[in-house]
Amino acid sequence: MNPADFRSREANAFLAGLQQPERVQDELLRKLLAANADCEFGRAHGFAGIDDFAAYQRAVPVAKYEAFEPAIERIVAGEQGVLTTEPVKRFFLTSGSMAKSKYIPVTNTLVRAKSRAFGVYWAEVFARHPEVRAGRMVTNFSDSGEAVKAAGSGLPCSSESAYWAGVTRATSLSETPIIPKMVAQIGDHEGRYYTLARILLEEEFTVMMTLNPSTILLLFQKIESYADELIDDIANGGIAERIKCGDAVRSYVAERYRGNPARAEQLRALRAHGRLLAHQAWPTLALAICWRSPMLSPYLELLAPHLGDVAVRDYILMASEGVMAIPIDDGRSGGPLALGVHLYEFIPEDEIDRPDPTVLLPHQLEDGKTYVIVLTNGSGLWRYNIGDVVRVRGFVERTPAIEFLHRAGSTCSLTGEKLTEDQVTAAVRDVARALELTVQGFTLAPAPSGFPRYIAYVEFAGEPDPRGLRQFPERLDDALEQHNIEYGGKRSSQRLAPPELAWVRSGGYEARRRQRLAGGASDSQIKPTHLTRDSGFGEQFDIVQRFVAS
């Protein structure tokens, strides 16, 4: 069967457009300007007289959310025609990195643009994995919440995931969810993951999808931790009395899963030969979908033995504000720029703090270089600095393939070294591999007192080798020097003390995750913090032992 048979007209148009990024951008620019020439923002910036990108860049400054906020507040209060001619239909709420939620205006144009990106993504998934098209998919590991009404306008406001959860998805996978909403809504963290495992171990599916790989990893770890109890439940039916899942869920599981001794025996046999791993427990599983950013590489490495030969594909690089890249291959981070979905410009990362930085178009980017994305989404955000730092990983035809690295500003500099989150992630990954240590979670933070130094708060799987622990700080010192050109100079000039390892007691990072979930964050919003400027970060952990490089 030809994989092209599974590609949609939209997917073929997208792939063809990768050969001509300038044309695709120019056509969309003219379309968006014409459609919004009569709104307040369009009149103020002379959209009617703009006919190319250079004129657009002269007329409209690059801006962050704060610059749009007064206009957005007016829309929230009930005004229309402010940032777009087309009416705003709702708002996506995003926690972002700000103290309060951002209200992202959503028009039909934005919904159609994102829907197109989703369609292209799934068409490429089906082209590579036609067997999953008729299969079932597991997605809803946690509840996305409900929409509320905005004061003044009365327009609905919700997380983006909650919105799409209520819309028929654009794939032909089974629409009957394996995980009912009431299970995703279980408030008790342990109870929810146990119930997820209990249900899934009696189901067949071809795709497992969640944005955050730590969510899948946690599920697989719970399956191993509770294997005996789960197998007993499968054999006998229902769910263990001690599990806090609520009466409705308990009744649902008891009614639907009444006892399956044959399945229980299969799982016991698998466990008797070693670990109870996902690729063995679910032989129909063909594809796992989750973010594959370098920032998440520690979790992906921990996932690898669970998944075996199961393909892993990155999900769309996106935010509530828009889509940035559409992955088209398995096993890679990122994908080609989502040409035709929105308009894209780029500022070199090392120029982001300049008052007049260089601004580049997609065809002007260089392989291996890092940039901050400037987005025009057709829904009111014009030349919007979204704050994401991406790296170019080659080109597909003439269009750059990009991967997410970190948020702009996700840096720490005690004496001018300007460490970035991806540098720290790479350094810890290298050290863990060299010392054969398995890292469950880690964060590099400034020491709270004393001469300036960094402390690596690291949680290990199992009982780490004492020799590895002793060597860790010195190896980390060397690795940071390799990944950051300024770090070695600061150390050799004695302006920066050697790093320290703070060994975090097992369960510390999971407790932090639970605390954030209890505070209202969703699974997809809980991204790992591998570098922080917060010198008090370690106060939340129980430290087993500390080690300092010589």
ABEGO torsion letter per residue (X at the ends): XBAAAABBAAAAAAAAAAABAAAAAAAAAAAAAAAAAABAAAAAAGAAABABAAAAAAABBBBBAAAAAAAAAAAAAGBBGAABABBBABBBBBAEABABBBBBBBBAAAAAAAAAAAAAAAAAAAAABAAAAABBBBABABBAEBBBBBBGAGBBBBBAAAAAAABBBABABBABBABBAAAAABABAAAAAAAAAAAAAABBBABBBBABAAAAAAAAAAAAAAAAAAAAAAAAEEBBAABBAEAAAAAAAAAABAEBAAAAAAAAAAAAAEBBBAAAABAABABBBBBABAAAAAAAAAAAAAAEABBBBBBBBBBAAEBABBBABBGBBEBBBBBGABBBBBBBAAAAABABBBBBBAAABBBGBBBBBBBBAGAGBBGBBAGBBBBBBEBBEABBBBBBABBBGBBBBAAGAGBBAAAAAAAAAAAAAAAGBBBABBBBBBBABEBBBBBBBBBBBEBBBAAAAAAAAAAAAAAAAAABAAAAAAAAAGABBBBBBBBBBBGAAAAAAAAAAAAGBBAAABBBBABBABAAAAAABBBABBBBBX
